């Protein structure tokens, strides 16, 4: 993958991460979707950078946590 594209994915993931966290802080359910997309973007990024294994593992775990959080949120909403 081209270096500029890897960098673009990393920066897009960063921006989505900030946006998703702000949405969740404001109790906006779309924050969960944005966070899931963030995890996917960071997984793709981590697979392209040297030494990205820990980042990959981190975002696979966060993906699962975000699924759990989203399901828990929906249950509480009734």
Residue pairs with C-beta under 8 A, 6 or more apart in sequence:
1 48
6 45
6 48
6 49
9 41
9 44
9 45
9 48
10 42
10 45
10 49
12 41
13 38
13 41
13 42
13 45
16 34
16 35
16 37
16 38
16 41
17 35
17 38
17 42
19 34
20 31
20 32
20 33
20 34
20 35
20 37
20 38
21 31
21 35
22 31
23 30
23 31
23 34
24 31
24 32
24 35
25 31
29 70
29 73
29 74
29 77
32 66
32 69
32 70
32 73
33 70
35 62
35 66
36 63
36 66
36 67
36 70
39 59
39 60
39 62
39 63
39 66
40 63
42 55
42 58
42 59
43 56
43 59
43 60
43 63
45 52
45 55
46 52
46 53
46 55
46 56
46 59
47 56
49 55
